[in-house]
Amino acid sequence: MGIDVYADGSCIGNGCKGAIGGIGVFFGPSDPYNVSESIRPLNKGRRDEYSVTSQSMELAACTKAVQQCLARSDESDSQIHIRLYTDSDYVIYAVTSDSAWQNKQTPIDRVYIKKLQRACGRGVAAERKASAASSLLPPHQRHQVTFIHISAHQNVPSAPYLTELAHWMGNREADALAYSAAQLPTAEGPAASPHKRQLKTAAKKK
């Protein structure tokens, strides 16, 4: 069984304390397994406030995409080939590079990388362009994940190229789901850019 899925992450205030994140997973229009999920730092006043970054959200989105593929697949399917489309070069490096490269990443990113690797298991492949991919699953593993890089924020492809049009739409929809999730209100009120919150705090002190 083959599953095509698109994943994207969004971060408002990347690199700032208390940044706001969102992840988007897109299978198709109105698919019940599509995801638009808001991500917030777990603890205030600690290093976790910096845990939401553009890179960590890309990794989190792909992890969620794999989990959703496994959830939506029929349990009777003995083999699942997941084709995961992402516009993040960082994700491709994260799943294909050796431990020496991974050890050079930030502690937060290493946590997200390990989560993605656990979700994928041993059956991981990657391609630099969107094309058909097929390979055998490792023994005793139910699923394989092929990461396929696609370009983001491109013009609408010409009508005859339906495959390219599908990839363009999938990436656009995943991006929209992630961005809208990052805009969701929290218990403290509507989501606002950390930069704006800092400006408001500075204004009060004057």
N, C-alpha and C positions, 0 to 999 in steps of 0.2 A: 504494500500500500504506500503510495506517495502523497505527501502533504506539502503544499506550498504556503508559506507564511511570511509576512513582512513585519519587521520590528524596528522601532525607532525610540530614541530617548530625547528628553527635553530638559533643560535646566535654566531657570531664571536666577540671575545673580551668580553665575558660575565663578567659583573661586572665592566667593564671599561667605562670611559666617551666616548661617541660616538660609542658605540658598534653597530654592524650591524646585522640586523635580517632578517629572511625569514620564510615564512609559506608555507606548502604544503598540498594540499587536493587532494586525489586520489579516483576516482570512478571506473575507469577501463582504459585499454589502449586506448589512443586517445579520451577519453571522453571530450566533449567540456566544461564540467563544472569542469574539473580538474583545480587546481590553483597552480601557483608558483609565489608568490608575495613577493617583497622586502619591508622591513619595516625599516624606518629610523627615528631617533629622530626628533620631530617636530620643536623644537626651539634650537638654539645654544646659549651657554653661560648661560643656565638655567638648572633647575633640570631635565627637559625633556630629556636632553642628556643621562640620565641614565635610560630612560624608556624602552630600549630594553634589555631584559634579557632572559635567557633560559626559565624561567617559564612563563614570559609574552608572549613569542612567542608560547608556547604550548597552552596557553589559547586563544590567537588570532587565531591560526590555527583551533581550535575546534569551535570557534565562526563563522569563515568563512565557515566551513564545514556545520554547521546547516543552515546558510544563503543560501548556494549553493543548499542544499537539497530542501529547500522551493522554490527556484527559478526554479529548474529543474522539480519539480513535477507538474502534471497536475492540473490546478485550479479546475477541476471538482472532484478531489479526496477529499472526505470529511474528511478522516483520513490518517495521514502519520506517520508511525513508523520508526524513524531514528535510525539505529544501528551504533554508532560512535565508531570506534576502535582507541585507543590511547595507546602509550607506556608510558605515563606520569602518575605516581602515584599522582603527585601534582594536576593534573586536576580532578582526581577522588575525592580527598579530597575537592577540591574547590567547586564541585557541590553537594556534599553530607554532608559536615560538617555544623555545626550551625554557627550563627553569631559570637559567642565568638571566634571560631578558625579563622574566616575570619578577625576579627578585629585585630588579631595579625600579619597579613601579612603586607608587605610594602604598602605604599599608592598607588604606581604604580600597584602592583599586585591586590589590591582591586578594582581598576578601571577596570582592565581586567576581574576579576571575575564577577563583576556586568554586564559587557557587555555580557558575556557568559550566565549568568543567565537570562538576558532579552531575549536573542535569544532563549533559551530553553523553557521559560515559566514555568508553573507549572508541566509539565509532564516530570519529570526527574527520571531516575533509573540508577543503576550502578551495574556492575558485575565484579568479580575479575578474571574471565577467559572467553575466547571466547566460547560462547555457545548460542544456540537459546534463545531468550528472547521475551516474549509477555506479555503485560498487557494492561488494558483499558486506554484510554485517559481520562484526566480530562474533566468534562463538559465544553462546550463552547470553547475548545481549539482544533485547527486543527491538531496539531502535538505533538508527544511524542518523547523524546530522551533517548535512553539507551546507556550509556557509558560502553564500554567493554574494559578491560585492556588486552593488549597483550605484550609479551616480545620483546624487540628490539635487533637488531644485533645478531640474532640467525643463526645457520647453516641451510642450506636448508633442510626442512623436507623430510622424506622418501616419495617416489612416491605414495604409496597406500593411504596416508593421504591427500587427495585432499583439504579438508577444511583447514587444517593447512598450506598447501602450498599456498592457496589463501590468508590467513592472513599474511603469511610471505612476499609474493609478495606485498600485499597492503601496509604493513608497510614500506617495502624497498622503494617502489615508492614514498610514501608520504615524506619519509626522503630525498630522492634524489631531489624532487621538492623543499623542504624547503632549502636544502643546496645550490642548484644552485641559488635560489633566493637571498640568502645572499651574493652570489658572483657577482651579477649583478653590472655593472658599474653605477656610479651616475653622476650627472652633473659636479662634481668636478674631475671626472676621474675614473679609475678602482677601484673597491672596494678592500681595503686592510685591514689587521688586524689592529685594534687600537694599538696593541702592536708595530707593525712595524712603524706606523706613529709616535708614541712617540719616537722610537729609531732614526728615521730620524730627528725629531726636536732636539733631544739631540745632534746629530752629528753636526747639523748646528751651535749650540751654542759654540762648541769647537773651 
